Amino acid sequence: MSDWREVAQADTVDEDEGIGVEVDGKNIGIFLYEGKFYGCENVCPHGAAFLSDGFQEGCEIECPLHQGRFDFITGEPKGPPVDTPIRTYPVKEEGGKLYVDIGAE
């Protein structure tokens, strides 16, 4: 069941630098890639660092703590030491605002 929540202004997210938001106790990273917004779990399951503080290259985000990488579109791990996928969240832009569907599985 969808549960869309307003989380940020669209102009606060750059192509190479995501942001972290908290919605109902969930820490979600919001990233922009090729003109589209994506959301994923923002806490690295390996080192408990905020992924939004990491280095973004294309559709991958690198954990700032141990340099594990995730595809923020699919949630799949892309490099050691991480081997556990992260959850992804649909994001939409309407009227310059970003909304995340925290109910999507």
Sequence and secondary structure as in RCSB ss.txt:
>XXXX:A:sequence
MSDWREVAQADTVDEDEGIGVEVDGKNIGIFLYEGKFYGCENVCPHGAAFLSDGFQEGCEIECPLHQGRFDFITG
EPKGPPVDTPIRTYPVKEEGGKLYVDIGAE
>XXXX:A:secstr
   EEEEEEGGG BTTB EEEEETTEEEEEEEETTEEEEEE B TTT  BGGGSEEETTEEE TTT  EEETTT 
 EEETT  S   EE EEEETTEEEEETT  
